[in-house]
């Protein structure tokens, strides 16, 4: 009796070592500054600096979780969309531009699909075709792609990449019905004047 089919092998990708440099510097720098403030008896300021350093180190760390949809699922959803296809955004935790863009767009949007390149080898390969991590965050709309620095650039890219809607034609004036009492010749007859040859009262 044949056994169950083996699970398909899935490849994984990991964050590069340089992605850990920024959070490590923030953590070490924050720890040193906190220590100096403790030695100066600035306990409240030391607590605030320590908490802020931990927050920034975790926010810029590759370990930070964020919105992620596999690239294959994102592309399938974009192809099968009714009407305007959503925009796929490749991002990476630890990338400052990606962090700024996600901080500006907090609520989920139906027109955006986020793909974490550190969790998807196919997305990382696709990113490499456009220049690698220096292009993050990378917006994809059909055959168009662009690096995005802020929300305004993202919306402008969507306006450029998406096909324009069908222009609304102005309705022309329909046929008019002539007034039954109007003169068909279009000449108005002046009242109060006698016609030639007409008998006077």
Backbone as a printed PyTorch tensor [residue, N CA C, xyz], in Angstrom:
tensor([[[  0.8560,  -1.1970,   0.0000],
         [  0.0000,   0.0000,   0.0000],
         [  0.8860,   1.2390,   0.0000]],

        [[  0.7310,   2.0870,  -0.9820],
         [  1.6110,   3.2550,  -1.0570],
         [  1.3420,   4.2130,   0.0880]],

        [[  2.3910,   4.8170,   0.5600],
         [  2.2670,   5.7750,   1.6520],
         [  1.7550,   7.1070,   1.1600]],

        [[  1.5250,   8.0140,   2.0710],
         [  1.0330,   9.3440,   1.6760],
         [  2.0660,  10.0840,   0.8640]],

        [[  1.5710,  10.9390,  -0.0040],
         [  2.4700,  11.7190,  -0.8440],
         [  3.3110,  12.6380,   0.0200]],

        [[  4.5930,  12.7310,  -0.2690],
         [  5.4300,  13.6300,   0.5250],
         [  5.0470,  15.0710,   0.2950]],

        [[  5.2210,  15.8600,   1.3280],
         [  4.8970,  17.2910,   1.2180],
         [  5.8630,  17.9450,   0.2600]],

        [[  5.3840,  18.8540,  -0.5630],
         [  6.2750,  19.5180,  -1.5090],
         [  7.3340,  20.3150,  -0.7840]],

        [[  8.5260,  20.2280,  -1.3130],
         [  9.6340,  20.9540,  -0.7010],
         [  9.4850,  22.4380,  -0.9640]],

        [[  9.6780,  23.2160,   0.0650],
         [  9.5700,  24.6640,  -0.0640],
         [ 10.9090,  25.2820,   0.2710]],

        [[ 11.3510,  26.1860,  -0.5640],
         [ 12.6040,  26.8730,  -0.3160],
         [ 12.3460,  28.1000,   0.5270]],

        [[ 13.2850,  28.4190,   1.3600],
         [ 13.1560,  29.5770,   2.2310],
         [ 14.3130,  30.5100,   1.9730]],

        [[ 14.1110,  31.7530,   2.3170],
         [ 15.1590,  32.7500,   2.1840],
         [ 15.3140,  33.4590,   3.5150]],

        [[ 16.4640,  34.0090,   3.7440],
         [ 16.7590,  34.6540,   5.0120],
         [ 17.2390,  36.0710,   4.7430]],

        [[ 17.1210,  36.8910,   5.7790],
         [ 17.5840,  38.2680,   5.6620],
         [ 19.1010,  38.2930,   5.5740]],

        [[ 19.6580,  39.1300,   4.7240],
         [ 21.1210,  39.2250,   4.6450],
         [ 21.6960,  39.8070,   5.9250]],

        [[ 22.9770,  39.5700,   6.1260],
         [ 23.6230,  40.0170,   7.3630],
         [ 23.5810,  41.5350,   7.5060]],

        [[ 23.6630,  42.2590,   6.3830],
         [ 23.6600,  43.7210,   6.4710],
         [ 22.3260,  44.2670,   6.9630]],

        [[ 21.2610,  43.4610,   6.8670],
         [ 19.9680,  43.9230,   7.3620],
         [ 19.9430,  44.0220,   8.8800]],

        [[ 20.8870,  43.3460,   9.5490],
         [ 20.9510,  43.3910,  11.0070],
         [ 21.8250,  44.5360,  11.5080]],

        [[ 22.5260,  45.2290,  10.6230],
         [ 23.4630,  46.2600,  11.0580],
         [ 22.7470,  47.4360,  11.7090]],

        [[ 21.7030,  47.9350,  11.0800],
         [ 21.0050,  49.1020,  11.6140],
         [ 20.3960,  48.8290,  12.9920]],

        [[ 19.6150,  47.7480,  13.1710],
         [ 19.0630,  47.5150,  14.5150],
         [ 20.1400,  47.2730,  15.5620]],

        [[ 21.2570,  46.6470,  15.1620],
         [ 22.3310,  46.4210,  16.1290],
         [ 22.9450,  47.7440,  16.5790]],

        [[ 23.1630,  48.6610,  15.6390],
         [ 23.7170,  49.9650,  16.0020],
         [ 22.7510,  50.7510,  16.8880]],

        [[ 21.4660,  50.6810,  16.5640],
         [ 20.4820,  51.3690,  17.3960],
         [ 20.4520,  50.7980,  18.8090]],

        [[ 20.5570,  49.4910,  18.9080],
         [ 20.5050,  48.8570,  20.2200],
         [ 21.7470,  49.1850,  21.0460]],

        [[ 22.9190,  49.1020,  20.4280],
         [ 24.1580,  49.3890,  21.1540],
         [ 24.2340,  50.8680,  21.5250]],

        [[ 23.9080,  51.7400,  20.5630],
         [ 23.9420,  53.1680,  20.8570],
         [ 22.9550,  53.5520,  21.9400]],

        [[ 21.7600,  52.9780,  21.8900],
         [ 20.7720,  53.2670,  22.9220],
         [ 21.2010,  52.7620,  24.2850]],

        [[ 21.8530,  51.6000,  24.3170],
         [ 22.3110,  51.0540,  25.5930],
         [ 23.3970,  51.9350,  26.2050]],

        [[ 24.3270,  52.4190,  25.3760],
         [ 25.3860,  53.2860,  25.8950],
         [ 24.8160,  54.6090,  26.4100]],

        [[ 23.8840,  55.1880,  25.6480],
         [ 23.2920,  56.4460,  26.0810],
         [ 22.4730,  56.2560,  27.3570]],

        [[ 21.7930,  55.1380,  27.4590],
         [ 21.0290,  54.8520,  28.6730],
         [ 21.9530,  54.7080,  29.8790]],

        [[ 23.0830,  54.0380,  29.6790],
         [ 24.0400,  53.8650,  30.7680],
         [ 24.5970,  55.2030,  31.2340]],

        [[ 24.9090,  56.0870,  30.2910],
         [ 25.4210,  57.4040,  30.6640],
         [ 24.3890,  58.1940,  31.4700]],

        [[ 23.1320,  58.0890,  31.0920],
         [ 22.0950,  58.8100,  31.8260],
         [ 21.8690,  58.2200,  33.2060]],

        [[ 22.0230,  56.9220,  33.3340],
         [ 21.8990,  56.3060,  34.6580],
         [ 23.0260,  56.7800,  35.5630]],

        [[ 24.2380,  56.8550,  35.0210],
         [ 25.3720,  57.3360,  35.8120],
         [ 25.1990,  58.7990,  36.2080]],

        [[ 24.4570,  59.5450,  35.3830],
         [ 24.2080,  60.9540,  35.6970],
         [ 22.9390,  61.1380,  36.5200]],

        [[ 22.3820,  60.0440,  37.0340],
         [ 21.1670,  60.0710,  37.8590],
         [ 19.9570,  60.6340,  37.1070]],

        [[ 19.9430,  60.4840,  35.7890],
         [ 18.7860,  60.8720,  34.9750],
         [ 17.9730,  59.6100,  34.6690]],

        [[ 17.3180,  59.1000,  35.6970],
         [ 16.6750,  57.7960,  35.5580],
         [ 15.4700,  57.8380,  34.6160]],

        [[ 14.6830,  58.8940,  34.7030],
         [ 13.4980,  58.9730,  33.8430],
         [ 13.9110,  59.0920,  32.3730]],

        [[ 14.8960,  59.9460,  32.1030],
         [ 15.3780,  60.0870,  30.7320],
         [ 16.0270,  58.7920,  30.2500]],

        [[ 16.7380,  58.1120,  31.1410],
         [ 17.3670,  56.8460,  30.7620],
         [ 16.3200,  55.8020,  30.4030]],

        [[ 15.2280,  55.7730,  31.1670],
         [ 14.1520,  54.8270,  30.8680],
         [ 13.5160,  55.1300,  29.5130]],

        [[ 13.3050,  56.4150,  29.2310],
         [ 12.6980,  56.7950,  27.9540],
         [ 13.6180,  56.4530,  26.7810]],

        [[ 14.9060,  56.7520,  26.9290],
         [ 15.8530,  56.4530,  25.8500],
         [ 15.9720,  54.9520,  25.6320]],

        [[ 16.0060,  54.1940,  26.7210],
         [ 16.1000,  52.7440,  26.5790],
         [ 14.8910,  52.1490,  25.8830]],

        [[ 13.6950,  52.6260,  26.2580],
         [ 12.4780,  52.1130,  25.6170],
         [ 12.4310,  52.4910,  24.1370]],

        [[ 12.8330,  53.7290,  23.8300],
         [ 12.8220,  54.1630,  22.4330],
         [ 13.8320,  53.3720,  21.6030]],

        [[ 14.9920,  53.0910,  22.1830],
         [ 16.0100,  52.3250,  21.4540],
         [ 15.5290,  50.9070,  21.1690]],

        [[ 14.8770,  50.3010,  22.1450],
         [ 14.3450,  48.9570,  21.9290],
         [ 13.2710,  48.9570,  20.8470]],

        [[ 12.4190,  49.9800,  20.8700],
         [ 11.3580,  50.0540,  19.8630],
         [ 11.9440,  50.2120,  18.4630]],

        [[ 12.9060,  51.1200,  18.3020],
         [ 13.4830,  51.3530,  16.9850],
         [ 14.2760,  50.1400,  16.5040]],

        [[ 14.9600,  49.4590,  17.4210],
         [ 15.7060,  48.2650,  17.0260],
         [ 14.7660,  47.1630,  16.5540]],

        [[ 13.6420,  47.0070,  17.2390],
         [ 12.6840,  45.9790,  16.8170],
         [ 11.9690,  46.3770,  15.5290]],

        [[ 11.6970,  47.6810,  15.3610],
         [ 10.9870,  48.1480,  14.1650],
         [ 11.8330,  47.9760,  12.9120]],

        [[ 13.1400,  48.1930,  13.0310],
         [ 14.0300,  48.0730,  11.8760],
         [ 14.6510,  46.6900,  11.7610]],

        [[ 14.2770,  45.7810,  12.6310],
         [ 14.8590,  44.4420,  12.6100],
         [ 14.1810,  43.5670,  11.5630]],

        [[ 14.9200,  42.6640,  10.9300],
         [ 14.2880,  41.7100,  10.0040],
         [ 13.3030,  40.7710,  10.6830]],

        [[ 13.3270,  40.7130,  12.0150],
         [ 12.3850,  39.8580,  12.7320],
         [ 10.9920,  40.4660,  12.8170]],

        [[ 10.8670,  41.7360,  12.4610],
         [  9.5580,  42.3840,  12.5710],
         [  8.5650,  41.7310,  11.6150]],

        [[  7.4310,  41.3890,  12.1630],
         [  6.3790,  40.8190,  11.3250],
         [  5.6160,  41.9440,  10.6420]],

        [[  5.0870,  41.6390,   9.5040],
         [  4.3410,  42.6280,   8.7400],
         [  3.4440,  41.9330,   7.7410]],

        [[  2.6880,  42.6920,   6.9760],
         [  1.7890,  42.0730,   5.9950],
         [  2.5770,  41.3150,   4.9390]],

        [[  2.1240,  40.1190,   4.6400],
         [  2.8220,  39.3070,   3.6390],
         [  1.8420,  38.3870,   2.9350]],

        [[  1.9220,  38.3970,   1.6210],
         [  1.2000,  37.4690,   0.7570],
         [  2.2140,  36.8490,  -0.1930]],

        [[  2.2390,  35.5440,  -0.3440],
         [  3.1830,  34.9430,  -1.3030],
         [  3.0310,  35.5660,  -2.6870]],

        [[  4.1540,  35.7100,  -3.3730],
         [  4.1400,  36.3810,  -4.6700],
         [  3.2160,  35.6770,  -5.6560]],

        [[  3.2290,  34.3470,  -5.6640],
         [  2.3660,  33.6190,  -6.6020],
         [  0.8940,  33.9240,  -6.3380]],

        [[  0.5080,  33.9650,  -5.0640],
         [ -0.8850,  34.2800,  -4.7300],
         [ -1.2240,  35.7210,  -5.0840]],

        [[ -0.2670,  36.6220,  -4.8640],
         [ -0.5060,  38.0280,  -5.1940],
         [ -0.6910,  38.2160,  -6.6940]],

        [[  0.1390,  37.5570,  -7.4920],
         [  0.0120,  37.6820,  -8.9430],
         [ -1.2890,  37.0560,  -9.4380]],

        [[ -1.6800,  35.9390,  -8.8430],
         [ -2.9440,  35.3110,  -9.2400],
         [ -4.1290,  36.2020,  -8.8940]],

        [[ -4.0660,  36.8230,  -7.7340],
         [ -5.1430,  37.7350,  -7.3400],
         [ -5.2030,  38.9480,  -8.2570]],

        [[ -4.0400,  39.4550,  -8.6620],
         [ -4.0170,  40.6130,  -9.5560],
         [ -4.5660,  40.2520, -10.9310]],

        [[ -4.2400,  39.0500, -11.4240],
         [ -4.7450,  38.6420, -12.7380],
         [ -6.2460,  38.3890, -12.7200]],

        [[ -6.7520,  37.8720, -11.6080],
         [ -8.1690,  37.5440, -11.5460],
         [ -9.0500,  38.6370, -10.9930]],

        [[ -8.4970,  39.8300, -10.8230],
         [ -9.2810,  40.9180, -10.2430],
         [-10.3180,  41.4060, -11.2350]],

        [[-11.5030,  41.6800, -10.7280],
         [-12.5630,  42.2730, -11.5410],
         [-12.3720,  43.7860, -11.5540]],

        [[-12.1340,  44.3210, -12.7090],
         [-11.9030,  45.7580, -12.8030],
         [-10.4290,  46.0740, -12.6500]],

        [[-10.1130,  47.0110, -11.7690],
         [ -8.7430,  47.4650, -11.5890],
         [ -7.9680,  46.4860, -10.7260]],

        [[ -6.8220,  46.0300, -11.2130],
         [ -6.0040,  45.0770, -10.4740],
         [ -5.2840,  45.7850,  -9.3340]],

        [[ -5.1000,  45.1180,  -8.2000],
         [ -4.3670,  45.7360,  -7.0940],
         [ -2.8820,  45.8640,  -7.4100]],

        [[ -2.2220,  46.7350,  -6.6770],
         [ -0.7870,  46.9580,  -6.8290],
         [ -0.0260,  46.0600,  -5.8670]],

        [[  0.9890,  45.3720,  -6.3710],
         [  1.8420,  44.5180,  -5.5440],
         [  3.0350,  45.3510,  -5.0820]],

        [[  3.3010,  45.3370,  -3.7840],
         [  4.4130,  46.0970,  -3.2180],
         [  5.3880,  45.1160,  -2.5720]],

        [[  6.5960,  45.0480,  -3.1130],
         [  7.6590,  44.2460,  -2.5100],
         [  8.3380,  45.0760,  -1.4290]],

        [[  8.4610,  44.5240,  -0.2260],
         [  9.0550,  45.2460,   0.8860],
         [  9.9100,  44.2820,   1.6990]],

        [[ 10.6640,  44.8420,   2.6370],
         [ 11.5140,  44.0220,   3.4990],
         [ 11.6030,  44.6640,   4.8700]],

        [[ 11.4570,  43.8890,   5.9390],
         [ 11.6730,  44.4390,   7.2810],
         [ 13.1340,  44.8420,   7.4510]],

        [[ 13.3390,  45.9530,   8.1230],
         [ 14.6850,  46.4870,   8.2670],
         [ 15.0340,  47.5130,   7.2160]],

        [[ 14.2110,  47.6190,   6.1610],
         [ 14.4390,  48.6320,   5.1370],
         [ 13.7390,  49.9180,   5.5590]],

        [[ 14.4660,  51.0330,   5.7030],
         [ 13.8390,  52.2690,   6.2010],
         [ 12.6970,  52.7640,   5.3220]],

        [[ 12.8690,  52.7100,   4.0020],
         [ 11.8110,  53.1990,   3.1180],
         [ 10.5570,  52.3360,   3.2380]],

        [[ 10.7310,  51.0300,   3.3700],
         [  9.5750,  50.1500,   3.5550],
         [  8.8710,  50.4590,   4.8680]],

        [[  9.6570,  50.7140,   5.9150],
         [  9.0670,  51.0280,   7.2150],
         [  8.2810,  52.3330,   7.1560]],

        [[  8.8200,  53.3400,   6.4680],
         [  8.1070,  54.6200,   6.3630],
         [  6.8020,  54.4600,   5.5970]],

        [[  6.8390,  53.6880,   4.5220],
         [  5.6340,  53.5220,   3.7160],
         [  4.5580,  52.7720,   4.4890]],

        [[  4.9500,  51.7360,   5.2270],
         [  3.9620,  50.9900,   5.9970],
         [  3.4520,  51.7900,   7.1850]],

        [[  4.3020,  52.6520,   7.7400],
         [  3.8360,  53.5060,   8.8340],
         [  2.8060,  54.5130,   8.3390]],

        [[  2.9560,  54.9640,   7.0910],
         [  1.9990,  55.9210,   6.5280],
         [  0.6940,  55.2450,   6.1280]],

        [[  0.7670,  53.9700,   5.7330],
         [ -0.4330,  53.2260,   5.3340],
         [ -0.6650,  52.1560,   6.3930]],

        [[ -1.3670,  52.4990,   7.4240],
         [ -1.5630,  51.5700,   8.5380],
         [ -2.7100,  50.6010,   8.2770]],

        [[ -3.7910,  51.1070,   7.7480],
         [ -4.9720,  50.2710,   7.5520],
         [ -4.8130,  49.4220,   6.2950]],

        [[ -5.3420,  48.2050,   6.2940],
         [ -5.3010,  47.3780,   5.0750],
         [ -6.0770,  48.0400,   3.9430]],

        [[ -5.5630,  47.8950,   2.7300],
         [ -6.1980,  48.4680,   1.5390],
         [ -6.4100,  47.3550,   0.5240]],

        [[ -7.5700,  47.3920,  -0.1170],
         [ -7.8890,  46.3770,  -1.1130],
         [ -7.0550,  46.5340,  -2.3790]],

        [[ -6.5160,  47.7320,  -2.6150],
         [ -5.7550,  47.9660,  -3.8370],
         [ -4.2590,  47.7520,  -3.6470]],

        [[ -3.8370,  47.2190,  -2.4850],
         [ -2.4240,  46.9670,  -2.2200],
         [ -2.2360,  45.5440,  -1.7130]],

        [[ -1.1970,  44.8790,  -2.2190],
         [ -0.8130,  43.5510,  -1.7410],
         [  0.6610,  43.6210,  -1.3570]],

        [[  0.9650,  43.3660,  -0.0890],
         [  2.3280,  43.4480,   0.4170],
         [  2.9930,  42.0760,   0.3370]],

        [[  4.2190,  42.0520,  -0.1750],
         [  4.9880,  40.8120,  -0.2980],
         [  6.3410,  41.0230,   0.3780]],

        [[  6.6080,  40.2500,   1.4180],
         [  7.8760,  40.3140,   2.1400],
         [  8.9130,  39.4890,   1.3790]],

        [[  9.9370,  40.1520,   0.8580],
         [ 10.9190,  39.4440,   0.0360],
         [ 11.7800,  38.5010,   0.8670]],

        [[ 11.8590,  38.7260,   2.1870],
         [ 12.6440,  37.8370,   3.0400],
         [ 11.9170,  36.5220,   3.3180]],

        [[ 10.6240,  36.4660,   3.0010],
         [  9.8440,  35.2540,   3.2270],
         [  9.4800,  34.5450,   1.9310]],

        [[  9.8880,  35.0810,   0.8010],
         [  9.4790,  34.5170,  -0.4850],
         [ 10.6720,  34.5350,  -1.4390]],

        [[ 11.2660,  33.3800,  -1.7260],
         [ 12.4100,  33.3550,  -2.6500],
         [ 12.0650,  33.8750,  -4.0400]],

        [[ 10.8500,  33.5860,  -4.5130],
         [ 10.4640,  34.0680,  -5.8410],
         [ 10.4040,  35.5890,  -5.8660]],

        [[  9.9180,  36.1850,  -4.7840],
         [  9.8690,  37.6430,  -4.7150],
         [ 11.2730,  38.2320,  -4.6660]],

        [[ 12.1790,  37.5610,  -3.9810],
         [ 13.5510,  38.0590,  -3.9170],
         [ 14.2290,  37.9590,  -5.2850]],

        [[ 13.9400,  36.9040,  -6.0230],
         [ 14.4870,  36.7890,  -7.3730],
         [ 13.9150,  37.8670,  -8.2930]],

        [[ 12.6180,  38.1200,  -8.1580],
         [ 12.0040,  39.1660,  -8.9730],
         [ 12.5940,  40.5260,  -8.6340]],

        [[ 12.8300,  40.7740,  -7.3570],
         [ 13.4350,  42.0360,  -6.9500],
         [ 14.8280,  42.1830,  -7.5430]],

        [[ 15.5690,  41.0780,  -7.6300],
         [ 16.9050,  41.1340,  -8.2050],
         [ 16.9090,  41.5540,  -9.6630]],

        [[ 15.8450,  41.2550, -10.3870],
         [ 15.7710,  41.6660, -11.7940],
         [ 15.6460,  43.1740, -11.9430]],

        [[ 15.1430,  43.8310, -10.9140],
         [ 14.9480,  45.2830, -10.9780],
         [ 16.0530,  46.0590, -10.2650]],

        [[ 17.0740,  45.3660,  -9.7880],
         [ 18.1820,  46.0750,  -9.1610],
         [ 18.4650,  45.6930,  -7.7310]],

        [[ 17.6980,  44.7870,  -7.1540],
         [ 17.9810,  44.3260,  -5.8030],
         [ 17.3450,  45.1830,  -4.7260]],

        [[ 17.9040,  45.0850,  -3.5260],
         [ 17.2950,  45.7090,  -2.3530],
         [ 17.3120,  47.2270,  -2.4010]],

        [[ 18.1700,  47.8060,  -3.2110],
         [ 18.1780,  49.2700,  -3.3010],
         [ 16.9020,  49.8010,  -3.9410]],

        [[ 16.1040,  48.9200,  -4.5590],
         [ 14.8550,  49.3390,  -5.1910],
         [ 13.6540,  49.2120,  -4.2570]],

        [[ 13.8770,  48.7940,  -3.0170],
         [ 12.7660,  48.6470,  -2.0780],
         [ 12.3050,  50.0030,  -1.5480]],

        [[ 11.0070,  50.1140,  -1.2900],
         [  9.9180,  49.2130,  -1.6800],
         [  9.5980,  49.3620,  -3.1660]],

        [[  9.3170,  48.2420,  -3.8070],
         [  9.0860,  48.2150,  -5.2480],
         [  7.6150,  47.9440,  -5.5220]],

        [[  6.9800,  48.8450,  -6.2630],
         [  5.5690,  48.6990,  -6.6220],
         [  5.4700,  48.0930,  -8.0150]],

        [[  4.5800,  47.1230,  -8.1640],
         [  4.3700,  46.4260,  -9.4300],
         [  2.9100,  46.5580,  -9.8270]],

        [[  2.6960,  47.0040, -11.0580],
         [  1.3400,  47.1320, -11.5970],
         [  1.3770,  46.6540, -13.0360]],

        [[  0.9660,  45.4030, -13.2670],
         [  1.0650,  44.8500, -14.6070],
         [  2.5190,  44.7150, -15.0200]],

        [[  2.8860,  45.3490, -16.1260],
         [  4.2640,  45.3240, -16.6080],
         [  5.0870,  46.4900, -16.0830]],

        [[  4.4890,  47.3820, -15.3260],
         [  5.1780,  48.5650, -14.8250],
         [  5.7110,  48.3060, -13.4190]],

        [[  6.8430,  48.9280, -13.1070],
         [  7.4580,  48.8080, -11.7910],
         [  8.1630,  50.1150, -11.4670]],

        [[  8.1840,  50.4730, -10.1770],
         [  8.8340,  51.7130,  -9.7610],
         [  9.1520,  51.6300,  -8.2800]],

        [[ 10.2730,  52.2450,  -7.9030],
         [ 10.6110,  52.3610,  -6.4880],
         [  9.7790,  53.4840,  -5.8800]],

        [[  9.2410,  53.2330,  -4.6970],
         [  8.3270,  54.1650,  -4.0540],
         [  8.9640,  54.6760,  -2.7660]],

        [[  8.9630,  55.9960,  -2.5970],
         [  9.5210,  56.5980,  -1.3860],
         [  8.4520,  57.0280,  -0.3950]],

        [[  7.2610,  57.3480,  -0.8720],
         [  6.2190,  57.8290,   0.0240],
         [  4.8550,  57.5120,  -0.5800]],

        [[  3.8250,  57.8620,   0.1690],
         [  2.4620,  57.5400,  -0.2550],
         [  2.0820,  58.3050,  -1.5200]],

        [[  2.5200,  59.5520,  -1.6260],
         [  2.1850,  60.3420,  -2.8110],
         [  2.7440,  59.6980,  -4.0730]],

        [[  3.9770,  59.2030,  -3.9950],
         [  4.5600,  58.5330,  -5.1600],
         [  3.8130,  57.2430,  -5.4800]],

        [[  3.3440,  56.5450,  -4.4500],
         [  2.5970,  55.3140,  -4.6870],
         [  1.2970,  55.5930,  -5.4260]],

        [[  0.5560,  56.5990,  -4.9700],
         [ -0.7060,  56.9250,  -5.6300],
         [ -0.4660,  57.4560,  -7.0430]],

        [[  0.5980,  58.2330,  -7.2240],
         [  0.9130,  58.7320,  -8.5640],
         [  1.2860,  57.5790,  -9.4920]],

        [[  2.0150,  56.6000,  -8.9780],
         [  2.3650,  55.4300,  -9.7870],
         [  1.1180,  54.6570, -10.1860]],

        [[  0.1770,  54.5020,  -9.2610],
         [ -1.0610,  53.8010,  -9.5910],
         [ -1.8370,  54.5350, -10.6750]],

        [[ -1.8650,  55.8590, -10.6050],
         [ -2.5800,  56.6260, -11.6250],
         [ -1.9240,  56.4900, -12.9920]],

        [[ -0.5820,  56.4220, -13.0110],
         [  0.1140,  56.2940, -14.2920],
         [  0.0000,  54.8870, -14.8650]],

        [[  0.0980,  53.8850, -14.0020],
         [  0.1820,  52.5100, -14.4880],
         [ -1.1680,  51.9160, -14.8270]],

        [[ -2.1980,  52.3430, -14.1290],
         [ -3.5070,  51.7610, -14.3790],
         [ -4.1260,  52.3620, -15.6280]],

        [[ -4.8270,  51.5380, -16.4090],
         [ -5.4660,  52.0740, -17.6180],
         [ -6.5550,  53.0610, -17.2580]],

        [[ -6.6710,  54.0770, -18.0930],
         [ -7.7090,  55.0870, -17.8650],
         [ -9.0810,  54.4860, -18.0850]],

        [[-10.0260,  55.0090, -17.3470],
         [-11.3950,  54.5530, -17.5270],
         [-11.9670,  55.0630, -18.8360]],

        [[-13.0470,  54.4470, -19.2580],
         [-13.6820,  54.8670, -20.5040],
         [-14.1980,  56.2820, -20.3570]],

        [[-13.8700,  57.1480, -21.2980],
         [-14.3330,  58.5280, -21.1690],
         [-15.8420,  58.6070, -21.2680]],

        [[-16.3950,  59.4250, -20.4150],
         [-17.8500,  59.5830, -20.4440],
         [-18.2540,  60.5770, -21.5060]],

        [[-18.9300,  60.1050, -22.5050],
         [-19.3360,  61.0000, -23.5870],
         [-20.4840,  61.8870, -23.1650]],

        [[-20.4250,  63.1200, -23.5930],
         [-21.5240,  64.0420, -23.2760],
         [-22.7270,  63.7150, -24.1290]],

        [[-23.8650,  63.6920, -23.5070],
         [-25.0930,  63.3690, -24.2360],
         [-25.4870,  64.5450, -25.1010]],

        [[-25.6850,  64.2850, -26.3680],
         [-26.0750,  65.3540, -27.2750],
         [-27.5480,  65.6740, -27.1460]],

        [[-27.9050,  66.8070, -27.6750],
         [-29.3110,  67.2120, -27.5970],
         [-30.1330,  66.3540, -28.5360]],

        [[-31.2050,  65.8140, -28.0320],
         [-32.0540,  64.9610, -28.8430],
         [-32.9350,  65.7840, -29.7510]],

        [[-33.7110,  65.1120, -30.6050],
         [-34.6060,  65.8460, -31.4990],
         [-35.6700,  66.5800, -30.7060]],

        [[-35.9250,  67.7800, -31.0980],
         [-36.9130,  68.5950, -30.3990],
         [-38.2330,  68.5490, -31.1360]],

        [[-39.3250,  68.6690, -30.4120],
         [-40.6690,  68.6830, -30.9930],
         [-41.0930,  70.1230, -31.1950]],

        [[-41.4560,  70.5080, -32.4100],
         [-41.8140,  71.9140, -32.6330],
         [-43.0800,  72.2870, -31.8910]],

        [[-43.1450,  73.5510, -31.5280],
         [-44.3260,  74.0710, -30.8460],
         [-45.4780,  74.1340, -31.8350]],

        [[-46.6310,  73.5400, -31.4850],
         [-47.7460,  73.5630, -32.4540],
         [-48.1560,  74.9650, -32.8400]],

        [[-47.9730,  75.9420, -31.9690],
         [-48.3900,  77.2940, -32.2890],
         [-47.3300,  78.1260, -32.9550]],

        [[-46.1750,  77.5470, -33.2120],
         [-45.0810,  78.3250, -33.7920],
         [-45.2210,  78.3930, -35.2960]],

        [[-44.6480,  79.4250, -35.8750],
         [-44.6670,  79.6050, -37.3230],
         [-43.6510,  78.6720, -37.9520]],

        [[-44.0600,  77.7370, -38.8230],
         [-43.1070,  76.8040, -39.4150],
         [-42.0170,  77.4990, -40.1970]],

        [[-42.2740,  78.6510, -40.7450],
         [-41.2610,  79.3410, -41.5340],
         [-40.2080,  79.9870, -40.6720]],

        [[-40.5020,  80.0690, -39.3820],
         [-39.5420,  80.6770, -38.4880],
         [-39.6130,  82.1710, -38.4380]],

        [[-40.5430,  82.7890, -39.1550],
         [-40.6510,  84.2370, -39.1390],
         [-41.7620,  84.6290, -38.1970]],

        [[-41.4660,  85.5310, -37.3140],
         [-42.4750,  85.9910, -36.3560],
         [-43.2890,  87.0920, -36.9940]],

        [[-44.5840,  87.0100, -36.8320],
         [-45.4680,  88.0140, -37.4100],
         [-45.6870,  89.1130, -36.3990]],

        [[-45.4390,  90.3250, -36.8260],
         [-45.6220,  91.4510, -35.9430],
         [-47.0970,  91.7360, -35.7950]],

        [[-47.4810,  91.8930, -34.5670],
         [-48.8760,  92.1750, -34.2910],
         [-49.1120,  93.6870, -34.3030]],

        [[-50.3400,  94.0540, -34.5750],
         [-50.7170,  95.4660, -34.5670],
         [-50.5560,  96.1320, -35.9090]],

        [[-50.0520,  95.4320, -36.9450],
         [-49.8980,  96.0070, -38.2740],
         [-50.8450,  95.2960, -39.2240]],

        [[-51.4670,  96.0810, -40.0910],
         [-52.3940,  95.5050, -41.0610],
         [-51.6370,  94.9140, -42.2230]],

        [[-52.0560,  93.7480, -42.6460],
         [-51.4500,  93.1500, -43.8140],
         [-51.9210,  93.8910, -45.0560]],

        [[-51.0850,  93.9090, -46.1010],
         [-51.5110,  94.5940, -47.3360],
         [-52.7640,  93.9440, -47.9100]],

        [[-53.7370,  94.7810, -48.2540],
         [-54.9600,  94.2820, -48.8570],
         [-55.9910,  93.7930, -47.8830]],

        [[-55.6940,  93.8690, -46.6130],
         [-56.6740,  93.3840, -45.6390],
         [-57.6520,  94.4980, -45.3270]],

        [[-58.8950,  94.1880, -45.1370],
         [-59.8890,  95.2440, -44.8400],
         [-59.6510,  95.8360, -43.4720]],

        [[-59.8260,  97.1500, -43.3990],
         [-59.6860,  97.8140, -42.1150],
         [-60.9770,  97.6840, -41.3340]],

        [[-60.8170,  97.6520, -40.0430],
         [-62.0040,  97.5580, -39.1930],
         [-62.7600,  98.8690, -39.2440]]])
